[in-house]
Amino acid sequence: MSLKGSFEEFTPDITVDEKKETYRFHCSGPGLYQCSVTGLVFHMEGEGDVDYRIVPWNRRLLAQHHKKPAGPLFDIKCFQQSVCQLHLPHCEIRSTGGCKFLKVAHVIDEGIEYITPHNITETHVIITITEFSGFGNVKDEDSTSDQIRALVLLFYRPPTDPDPESVLNVLLLPKNIVMRDVLRIRKELFGEERYIGTTPMCELLPKQKYTLSTSPDDDFVLVQPKKATFYEELDRNYFPSLQVIFKQIMKRITLFLIETNSSRNVWESEVFLTPTEVRNSPRQSSLSLPSTKRLMDIRTGFIDGISGPVLQSLLDKLFEKKVITEPERESADDMQKKRDTARFVIDTVRKKGEAASSEMIEFLCEIDPFLCKHLGLI
């Protein structure tokens, strides 16, 4: 575990059963513990095992109470009953007053009851709980539309030889989605594609129309549709709001998300469409490439996708097996930001050559097989 503010951060055990993922937290004592995957915080009175998963909302039942989802719905169980408070991530901007509309839906067999929060921080809705089932943030249907913290996520489908055309899918989502859930469901629905890490954070206004502009903007780049409306309610289909279609192979492009009514630029990013090699059909497996090349190909995805606890475990392994030296380990530990540490680790190991790169891939696949599947390492 690593300390994050007043919380201890943990990475849960994950099991997959019939396309459903269940997370488990083994707690050994009282305290505040934050899940690195979901953002949930559990206030524990003592030791216990907490099992939790994301489940679908019953939108019809919510509508009967004039409510709408304001985040994922979590089914939570703790046999020892040792969770006394639950902190659910929200994406409201508290200074705008959006938090005043938040409540927590407690979904039980008999229906839904609504819990008034014990407290609302900048990032979480805090409730006291005495029983376990479904919990999720909700808002009034007629609540005032304020800007919320949001994400612009990019999924790239590279060209297939000999066709040079490729597609970049652009998703506009509230910030309190569970990224792992997005990656898993996108893969189930749409097959292989590459998540492109950028700086995704922005602030968007629900039900506002947004336009995507590109540079270069020429006949080889097509954006469709011309405008898209941002909806804050999650449906867990994770369909794209916008698409960029490239009619020729491109290495990079700059994207701008513009608020249509005001022409205000709310997000922009330079996007690198790498690695640049065209996929063969059928797709040539990257498993046959040299390990140094494989690390270079997944560099951006590794830096953006690896969690803090997994990165620390990887560092322990690399140091234990003498892939990195003691001064290199100390340099990594001195870095304040996770992205800087991840960038330092992958570049340091890659430059050591084939044997070191191969060991790093082996250790990473052992520690986080889900990330490695997403990166194409296994």
Secondary structure as the mmCIF struct_conf table of DSSP 4:
data_model
#
loop_
_struct_conf.conf_type_id
_struct_conf.id
_struct_conf.beg_label_comp_id
_struct_conf.beg_label_asym_id
_struct_conf.beg_label_seq_id
_struct_conf.end_label_comp_id
_struct_conf.end_label_asym_id
_struct_conf.end_label_seq_id
STRN STRN1 SER A 2 LYS A 4
TURN_TY1_P TURN_TY1_P1 GLY A 5 SER A 6
STRN STRN2 PHE A 7 PHE A 10
STRN STRN3 ASP A 13 ASP A 17
TURN_TY1_P TURN_TY1_P2 GLU A 18 LYS A 19
STRN STRN4 LYS A 20 CYS A 27
BEND BEND1 GLY A 29 PRO A 30
STRN STRN5 GLY A 31 CYS A 35
TURN_TY1_P TURN_TY1_P3 SER A 36 THR A 38
STRN STRN6 VAL A 41 MET A 44
BEND BEND2 GLU A 45 GLY A 46
STRN STRN7 GLY A 48 VAL A 55
HELX_RH_AL_P HELX_RH_AL_P1 ARG A 59 GLN A 64
TURN_TY1_P TURN_TY1_P4 HIS A 65 HIS A 66
STRN STRN8 LYS A 67 CYS A 78
TURN_TY1_P TURN_TY1_P5 PHE A 79 GLN A 80
STRN STRN9 VAL A 83 PRO A 89
STRN STRN10 GLU A 92 GLU A 92
HELX_RH_3T_P HELX_RH_3T_P1 ARG A 94 THR A 96
TURN_TY1_P TURN_TY1_P6 GLY A 97 GLY A 97
HELX_RH_3T_P HELX_RH_3T_P2 GLY A 98 PHE A 101
STRN STRN11 LYS A 103 ILE A 108
TURN_TY1_P TURN_TY1_P7 ASP A 109 GLU A 110
STRN STRN12 GLY A 111 ILE A 115
BEND BEND3 HIS A 118 HIS A 118
STRN STRN13 ASN A 119 ILE A 120
BEND BEND4 GLU A 122 THR A 123
STRN STRN14 HIS A 124 THR A 128
BEND BEND5 THR A 130 GLU A 131
BEND BEND6 SER A 133 SER A 133
STRN STRN15 GLY A 134 ASP A 140
TURN_TY1_P TURN_TY1_P8 GLU A 141 ASP A 142
STRN STRN16 ILE A 148 ARG A 157
STRN STRN17 THR A 160 THR A 160
TURN_TY1_P TURN_TY1_P9 ASP A 161 PRO A 162
STRN STRN18 ASP A 163 ASP A 163
STRN STRN19 SER A 166 PRO A 174
TURN_TY1_P TURN_TY1_P10 LYS A 175 ASN A 176
BEND BEND7 ILE A 177 ILE A 177
HELX_RH_AL_P HELX_RH_AL_P2 MET A 179 PHE A 190
BEND BEND8 GLU A 192 GLU A 192
STRN STRN20 ARG A 194 ILE A 196
STRN STRN21 MET A 201 LEU A 204
TURN_TY1_P TURN_TY1_P11 PRO A 206 LYS A 207
STRN STRN22 LYS A 209 SER A 215
BEND BEND9 PRO A 216 PRO A 216
BEND BEND10 ASP A 218 ASP A 218
TURN_TY1_P TURN_TY1_P12 ASP A 219 PHE A 220
STRN STRN23 VAL A 221 GLN A 224
BEND BEND11 PRO A 225 LYS A 226
STRN STRN24 ALA A 228 THR A 229
BEND BEND12 GLU A 233 GLU A 233
BEND BEND13 ARG A 236 ARG A 236
BEND BEND14 SER A 241 SER A 241
STRN STRN25 LEU A 242 PHE A 246
BEND BEND15 LYS A 247 GLN A 248
BEND BEND16 LYS A 251 LYS A 251
STRN STRN26 ARG A 252 GLU A 259
TURN_TY1_P TURN_TY1_P13 THR A 260 SER A 263
STRN STRN27 ARG A 264 PHE A 272
BEND BEND17 PRO A 275 PRO A 275
BEND BEND18 GLU A 277 GLU A 277
HELX_LH_PP_P HELX_LH_PP_P1 VAL A 278 VAL A 278
STRN STRN28 ARG A 279 ARG A 279
HELX_LH_PP_P HELX_LH_PP_P2 ASN A 280 ASN A 280
BEND BEND19 SER A 281 PRO A 282
HELX_LH_PP_P HELX_LH_PP_P3 ARG A 283 SER A 285
HELX_RH_3T_P HELX_RH_3T_P3 SER A 286 SER A 288
BEND BEND20 LEU A 289 LEU A 289
HELX_RH_AL_P HELX_RH_AL_P3 SER A 291 ASP A 297
TURN_TY1_P TURN_TY1_P14 ILE A 298 ILE A 298
HELX_RH_AL_P HELX_RH_AL_P4 ARG A 299 GLY A 305
HELX_RH_AL_P HELX_RH_AL_P5 GLY A 308 GLU A 320
TURN_TY1_P TURN_TY1_P15 LYS A 321 LYS A 322
BEND BEND21 VAL A 323 ILE A 324
HELX_RH_AL_P HELX_RH_AL_P6 GLU A 326 ASP A 334
BEND BEND22 GLN A 336 LYS A 337
HELX_RH_AL_P HELX_RH_AL_P7 LYS A 338 LYS A 351
TURN_TY1_P TURN_TY1_P16 LYS A 352 LYS A 352
HELX_RH_AL_P HELX_RH_AL_P8 GLU A 354 ILE A 367
HELX_RH_AL_P HELX_RH_AL_P9 PRO A 369 LEU A 375
TURN_TY1_P TURN_TY1_P17 GLY A 376 GLY A 376
#
